[in-house]
């Protein structure tokens, strides 16, 4: 009976000691890559306009800002014939 009590006491103490240890990964500092990834995720959740989103993303990534615009060929007209390669339009 003494061995059963001693075993239960030892098991309880080891579980409590494991719970009391401070092994929390949240306290470690973020790496530069993790910080950049968190900033990009926060940027995605902001709901910015297309132009402002790409401007802020270029700032975060350290890339030169690209200008995004539609060309004159983006508008389609029903009277305009479209030539598909190998198929009639």
N, C-alpha and C positions, 0 to 999 in steps of 0.2 A: 504494500500500500504506500510505503514511503517513496518507492521509486516512481510510482504513478504521480504522486503529488510533486515530486522533484522534477519530473519530466514536464508536467503541465506548467509549473512555475518557470522553468527554463525556456519553454516555448513562448510563454507570455512575455517574458523579459526580452527575448530576441525580437519578437514582433514589435514591441513598444520601442526598442532601441532603433529598429529600422525605420519606424515612422518618425522618430525624433531627429534623424540625421538631416542635415541641410544640403541636399543634393539637388538644387533647383537650377535647371538650365536657363530660366528666365532672367537670372541675375547676371549672366555673362554678357559682355558687350557684343553688339552686333558687328559683323564684318562689313566692309565697304559694299560688297556685293549684296548682302542681305538688306542693308540700308537703302540701296538703290532699288531693289525689288519692292520693298515696302512703300517707297515713295511712288513708284509706278502704279502699284495697286491702289494707293490713295488717290492718285490722279485719275484712274479709271472710274472711280466711284463718284467723282465730283460732278459729272454731268455738264462739262464745258462744251462750248461750240467746237466744231471741227477744227477751225483755224487756231483757236486758243489752245486746244488740246495738243495739237502738233507743235505749237510754239513752246509750251511748257515741257513737253516730252523731249524736244531737242535740247532745252536747257538742262534737263536732268541727265541726259545721256552725253552731253558735251559735244553734240554734233552741230554742224552749221545748220541754221534754220532753212528748210526747204520751202519754196512757195508752191502751194497746191492750187491749181485752178483748172477750170474746164476749158478745153480748146473749142474752136469754132465747129469742129466736126462732131461734137457731142450731140448737137441737135439733129434730129432726124425729120425728114419731110416725106410724106407719102408719095409725092411725085418724084422723088429721087430714087434712082435705081441702085440697088446694092448688088455688087458682084461678089458672089461666093466662089471660092476656088473649086472648079470642077463641077459646080451645080448651077442650074439656072436660078435666078432670083424670083 
